Amino acid sequence: MYQLLLTIMLILSVLIIIAVMMQPSKQNSAASAFSGGASELFGKTKARGFEAFMQKATAVLGVAWVAIAIALAFLSSK
């Protein structure tokens, strides 16, 4: 059981990395990261289409990753 959960954890880790890398950039250039792009951080525009899907997928993968991590910690303590 532990080996199965560990394998799932590794697969989820790779999928989270891929999901984060596939999310579209909200900034025009790398320089805007240092020049006060925070005003757009809490904008009122909602994500639509592919961007919304990727945000939800990343959140679901993150929750699953945490759940598997807790299960692995529980199993390793026994």
C-alpha positions as a printed Julia matrix, in Angstrom:
78×3 Matrix{Float64}:
   0.0    0.0     0.0
   2.83   2.36    0.89
   4.58   1.77   -2.44
   1.35   2.41   -4.37
   0.75   5.69   -2.56
   4.37   6.71   -3.09
   4.03   6.04   -6.82
   0.82   8.08   -6.96
   2.58  10.87   -5.06
   5.39  10.99   -7.6
   2.95  11.03  -10.52
   0.92  13.81   -8.88
   4.11  15.81   -8.32
   4.97  15.67  -12.01
   1.39  16.52  -13.0
   1.37  19.55  -10.69
   4.6   20.81  -12.23
   3.15  20.38  -15.72
  -0.13  22.08  -14.75
   1.67  25.07  -13.26
   3.95  25.41  -16.27
   0.98  25.29  -18.68
  -0.86  28.15  -17.01
  -0.79  31.3   -19.12
   1.34  34.17  -17.91
  -0.5   37.24  -16.63
   2.47  39.55  -16.99
   3.83  41.04  -20.18
   7.51  40.74  -19.34
   9.88  39.67  -16.62
  10.58  43.31  -15.77
   6.94  43.86  -14.79
   7.39  41.33  -11.99
   9.7   43.78  -10.24
   8.01  47.03  -11.23
   4.72  46.84   -9.41
   2.52  44.36  -11.24
   0.72  43.71   -7.95
  -2.05  46.12   -8.88
  -3.33  43.54  -11.34
  -3.0   40.68   -8.88
  -6.37  41.21   -7.27
  -8.21  42.33  -10.38
 -11.9   41.66  -10.77
 -11.58  39.7   -13.99
 -12.43  36.02  -13.73
 -10.51  33.34  -15.52
 -12.3   31.77  -18.47
 -11.74  28.82  -20.73
  -8.38  27.13  -20.61
  -7.09  29.37  -17.83
 -10.03  28.5   -15.55
  -9.6   24.81  -16.29
  -5.9   24.92  -15.47
  -6.53  26.77  -12.19
  -9.11  24.18  -11.13
  -6.92  21.28  -12.22
  -3.98  22.67  -10.28
  -6.12  23.1    -7.17
  -7.5   19.56   -7.4
  -4.04  18.1    -7.95
  -2.73  20.09   -4.98
  -5.47  18.83   -2.67
  -4.9   15.25   -3.82
  -1.15  15.68   -3.27
  -1.67  16.89    0.3
  -4.1   14.03    1.03
  -1.6   11.47   -0.26
   1.18  13.12    1.77
  -0.9   12.83    4.94
  -1.72   9.19    4.17
   1.97   8.44    3.59
   2.91  10.11    6.86
   0.27   8.1     8.69
   1.41   4.83    7.12
   5.07   5.5     7.8
   4.4    6.16   11.48
   3.1    2.63   12.02
